Amino acid sequence: MNYFPIFLKVKQQRCLVVGGGEVAARKIALLLRAGASVTVVAPSLNARIEAWHEAGDIEASTDVFNIDLLEGCRLAVAATDDEPFNESLADLCHQLNIPVNVVDSPELSSFIVPSIIDRSPVIAAISSGGSSPTLARLLRAKLEAMIPVNIGKLAELAGRMREQVQQRLPAMAARRRFWNHTLEGPIAEQFYAGQEQEAETALQEALDRYSAGDVDEFSIKGEVYLVGCGPGAPDLITFRALRLMQQADVVLYDRLIPGEVLDLVRREAEPIYVGKKRAYHSVRQEEISQLLVDYAKQGKRVLRLKGGDPFIFGRGGEEIAMLAKHGIPFQVVPGVTAAAGCASYAGIPLTHRDYSQSVVFVTGQLKDGTVNLNWKALAQTQQTIVVYMGMMGVGVLSQQLIAHGLSPKTPAALIQKGTTPEQKVFRSDLQTLPDVAKNNEIHAPTLIIIGEVVKLRDEMSAFGLD
Ligand SMILES: C[S@@+](CC[C@H](N)C(=O)[O-])C[C@H]1O[C@@H](n2cnc3c(N)ncnc32)[C@H](O)[C@@H]1O
């Protein structure tokens, strides 16, 4: 280790920044966030620094640097492109024992500034020891996705309860167990999901149980994450989904989940395939819901991974009803639904001021050999229809929409494996849609979009969308 990692208190302490450009501005911004009293010296100040100066947030001088400015300084930053000056400032600071950072010159600096993730009061700092700031930034981006946005607020809550916990659980081991169980798991997740008041109550109840010695019942309580992971492209997954995927003990996943997405699930998680195919159900819905309950009752963190969004033709409603019935804590993480993903990747805006003021999502799944939809309501002009699971009923769909008044020439598109490298768009109109479906080798999953907006795709193709 070439550096000693510390977090330095600079609140209300004078810090000197020499330089008035954007690099200096970035350092000033950071110092201000940490509450420092910043003095800037530079022949000219850029607009951002000037604005701080005008607002009275910093002191600034356009005079030349003089050694008196270092008096009483907590730290100094050299952010000029005048190398000899940077060097002499660093020398002076070393002599006066003032920590100094010379931007982009670790060899002249007595401290370096790490890449940070600021979830105050929680701060994660990453450094490559000055050898590759880019690598540190890339790593930071990865960690950003893993660290919950309001972990700082949770830390504040834990801070407020610290004394009480210390009094009620005097043994250090008991305290550690209590915090381990509460700061990761259902209570923390409830907090991150925005139910702060409920989480605080649950934390207090947990403390009551812990101090009464009722630990076992508490520690084995599992939970379920119903996570929508989008239509296929792994980078359409949300930060929250990714974080929960990384802490699951068991994962129940559908047929639509691509391998690249499953690869993002914690390696140690036990995978259970519960995928369904039309007409053939490998595991019945009731059994899936029951499995979620059973695993959670074993104290496991159960990830129920679903294609698209769990609440759009995803049967998420049935699963949470079952979980609620059994008192299992759960949370639902929205995902990019196939309609949104496929439309974006195919260059079809679902609404448009001139062509479509509403959009409806319908299922084209056959029930008893027919598609039962409100055809009259669907066959409206200035409306986009998105059909999920529509391949089997495509003939009925085309026939009924035309019979109820839509023009046979209404533009339509069939999108196969949208958002994935195997995405293919078959362009047609309402009348020829069944033939297109029949005469091409089309691979599931497929989405159908019907409406005037589809023709906008033709204009977009100039931008290389396919
Ligand atoms: C059971 S539904 C699940 C929908 C999912 N919950 C969602 O929000 O996207 C399955 C249907 O979604 C559509 N679908 C899902 N992913 C798709 C994709 N990548 N490309 C095209 N259609 C897709 C297909 O119509 C498929 O038959």
The ligand as an ORCA input file, in Angstrom:
! r2SCAN-3c Opt
* xyz 0 1
  C     -45.619    -13.359    -20.349
  S     -45.335    -11.904    -21.261
  C     -44.266    -11.094    -20.180
  C     -44.163     -9.642    -20.422
  C     -43.199     -8.960    -19.523
  N     -43.636     -9.004    -18.149
  C     -42.945     -7.500    -19.930
  O     -43.283     -6.570    -19.162
  O     -42.382     -7.294    -20.995
  C     -44.311    -12.477    -22.530
  C     -44.459    -11.708    -23.812
  O     -43.766    -10.484    -23.733
  C     -43.303    -10.128    -25.015
  N     -41.841     -9.990    -24.953
  C     -41.081    -10.102    -23.876
  N     -39.785     -9.860    -24.171
  C     -39.743     -9.594    -25.485
  C     -38.713     -9.270    -26.396
  N     -37.436     -9.168    -26.003
  N     -39.021     -9.059    -27.686
  C     -40.299     -9.157    -28.097
  N     -41.302     -9.459    -27.289
  C     -41.054     -9.673    -26.000
  C     -43.705    -11.237    -25.957
  O     -44.920    -10.862    -26.551
  C     -43.882    -12.388    -25.012
  O     -44.746    -13.351    -25.554
*
